[in-house]
Amino acid sequence: MSEQPKFNRGTALSIFKSDRMEDIMALLVSLGIVIVVVALVPIQ
């Protein structure tokens, strides 16, 4: 029986060395966007 090739997750296109660091940076960027939106949208 032939062995399945290892699944390539596409990390060659990433600028980060680890998936965890990429996830943390994505969370921080999204948090920054939320803060900017909350600061700019007037409360009614």
C-alpha positions as CSV (number, residue, x, y, z in Angstrom):
1,M,0.0,0.0,0.0
2,S,1.4,3.4,-0.9
3,E,2.0,6.0,1.8
4,Q,-0.1,9.2,1.6
5,P,2.0,12.4,1.0
6,K,2.1,14.8,3.9
7,F,-0.6,17.5,3.7
8,N,0.9,20.8,2.7
9,R,-0.9,23.6,4.6
10,G,0.5,26.4,2.4
11,T,2.9,27.7,5.0
12,A,5.5,28.5,2.3
13,L,3.5,31.6,1.5
14,S,3.5,32.8,5.1
15,I,5.9,35.5,6.4
16,F,5.7,33.9,9.9
17,K,7.8,30.9,11.1
18,S,4.9,29.3,13.0
19,D,1.2,29.0,12.6
20,R,0.7,30.1,16.2
21,M,2.5,33.4,15.6
22,E,0.4,34.0,12.5
23,D,-2.8,33.3,14.5
24,I,-1.7,35.7,17.2
25,M,-0.9,38.5,14.7
26,A,-4.3,38.0,13.0
27,L,-6.1,38.3,16.4
28,L,-4.1,41.5,17.2
29,V,-4.8,43.1,13.9
30,S,-8.5,42.3,14.2
31,L,-8.6,43.7,17.7
32,G,-7.0,46.9,16.4
33,I,-9.6,47.2,13.7
34,V,-12.4,46.7,16.3
35,I,-10.9,49.4,18.5
36,V,-10.6,51.9,15.6
37,V,-14.2,51.2,14.5
38,V,-15.6,51.5,18.0
39,A,-13.6,54.8,18.5
40,L,-14.9,56.3,15.2
41,V,-18.6,55.1,15.2
42,P,-20.7,57.6,17.2
43,I,-22.9,56.2,20.0
44,Q,-26.6,57.0,19.5
